[in-house]
Amino acid sequence: MRPLALFRCHHTAIAALSIALALFVPGCSSRAQETRRVRIATYTQGSLTALPLMLAERLGYSKAEHLAVTIDETPSGTKAIQALLGGSADVASAFHELAVQMDMQGRDLNSFSR
C-alpha cells in the first residue's frame, strides 16, 4: 500500500478524514465494529486549515465510524511528509509544492484534495 499525502487547500482536512474513513473502515464487514487507528500528521493544529480535522474528532464523527484518530502536530509540512515516509503517520497534511518535490525525487505518494 502506498503512503498517502494530503496537500492543503481550504477543504483538505475534511477530505483527509473522508479518505481515511473510506480506506480504513470497511463498510459491510464485521471489522467495521473494531476501532481502527489512523495517524494524521499536520503542521499546525491552530490554523484554520486543520479546523475540520479537529471538529470531526470533537463532534464524534471519528468515534461514530470506529476510528481512533491521532492528529500529530509537526513544525512544518516537510516534517509531516517525513513522518509519513518514516511510517509514524498514515496521512500527511502539507502544501501542494511538497507533492511536486516528492515526485521530482521519485517518491511514491498518493495525493488528494477536495
C-alpha positions as CSV (number, residue, x, y, z in Angstrom):
1,M,0.0,0.0,0.0
2,R,1.4,3.4,-1.0
3,P,1.6,6.2,1.6
4,L,-1.0,8.9,1.4
5,A,-0.1,12.6,1.4
6,L,-2.7,15.3,1.9
7,F,-2.0,18.7,0.3
8,R,-3.6,21.8,1.7
9,C,-6.4,23.7,0.2
10,H,-9.4,25.1,2.0
11,H,-11.2,21.7,2.2
12,T,-8.4,19.3,2.6
13,A,-8.9,18.4,6.2
14,I,-12.4,17.1,5.6
15,A,-11.1,15.3,2.5
16,A,-8.4,13.6,4.7
17,L,-11.0,12.3,7.2
18,S,-13.2,11.2,4.3
19,I,-10.4,9.3,2.7
20,A,-9.3,7.8,6.0
21,L,-12.9,6.6,6.5
22,A,-13.1,5.2,3.1
23,L,-9.7,3.4,3.3
24,F,-9.7,2.2,6.9
25,V,-13.3,1.3,7.6
26,P,-14.8,-1.5,5.5
27,G,-18.5,-0.8,5.1
28,C,-20.1,-4.2,5.2
29,S,-17.7,-6.5,7.3
30,S,-17.5,-7.4,10.9
31,R,-14.3,-5.4,11.1
32,A,-16.3,-2.2,10.9
33,Q,-17.0,-2.7,14.6
34,E,-13.4,-2.7,15.5
35,T,-11.7,0.5,16.3
36,R,-9.1,1.4,13.7
37,R,-6.2,3.7,14.4
38,V,-5.4,6.5,11.9
39,R,-2.4,8.8,12.5
40,I,-2.6,12.1,10.6
41,A,0.5,14.4,10.6
42,T,-0.3,18.1,10.1
43,Y,1.8,21.1,10.7
44,T,-0.3,23.4,12.9
45,Q,-3.4,22.4,14.6
46,G,-4.1,26.1,15.4
47,S,-4.6,27.0,11.8
48,L,-8.0,27.2,10.0
49,T,-7.0,24.5,7.6
50,A,-6.7,22.0,10.4
51,L,-10.0,23.0,11.9
52,P,-12.2,20.5,10.1
53,L,-10.0,17.6,11.3
54,M,-10.3,18.8,14.9
55,L,-14.0,19.4,14.6
56,A,-14.6,16.0,13.2
57,E,-12.8,14.5,16.1
58,R,-14.5,16.6,18.8
59,L,-18.0,16.2,17.3
60,G,-17.7,12.5,17.4
61,Y,-17.6,11.7,13.7
62,S,-14.4,9.6,14.1
63,K,-15.9,7.6,17.0
64,A,-19.1,7.0,15.1
65,E,-17.0,5.4,12.4
66,H,-15.0,3.4,14.9
67,L,-11.8,5.4,14.2
68,A,-9.2,6.4,16.8
69,V,-7.7,9.4,15.0
70,T,-4.4,10.8,16.3
71,I,-3.5,14.2,15.0
72,D,0.2,14.9,15.4
73,E,1.4,18.5,15.0
74,T,4.7,18.9,13.3
75,P,6.8,22.1,12.9
76,S,6.3,22.2,9.1
77,G,4.7,20.5,6.1
78,T,8.1,18.9,5.3
79,K,8.2,17.3,8.8
80,A,4.6,16.0,8.2
81,I,5.8,14.4,5.0
82,Q,8.8,13.0,6.7
83,A,6.5,11.4,9.4
84,L,4.5,9.8,6.6
85,L,7.6,8.5,4.8
86,G,9.1,7.3,8.1
87,G,5.9,5.4,8.9
88,S,4.9,7.4,12.0
89,A,1.8,8.8,10.2
90,D,-0.7,7.2,7.9
91,V,-1.7,10.5,6.3
92,A,0.2,13.8,6.0
93,S,-1.2,17.3,5.5
94,A,1.1,19.6,3.6
95,F,1.3,22.2,0.8
96,H,1.0,21.1,-2.8
97,E,4.5,22.2,-3.6
98,L,5.8,19.3,-1.4
99,A,3.9,16.9,-3.7
100,V,5.8,18.3,-6.7
101,Q,9.1,18.0,-4.8
102,M,8.4,14.4,-3.8
103,D,7.5,13.5,-7.3
104,M,10.8,15.0,-8.6
105,Q,12.6,12.9,-6.0
106,G,10.8,9.8,-7.3
107,R,8.8,9.3,-4.1
108,D,5.7,7.1,-4.5
109,L,2.9,9.1,-2.7
110,N,-0.8,9.4,-3.4
111,S,-2.1,13.0,-3.1
112,F,-5.7,14.0,-2.7
113,S,-7.7,17.1,-2.0
114,R,-11.2,18.2,-2.2
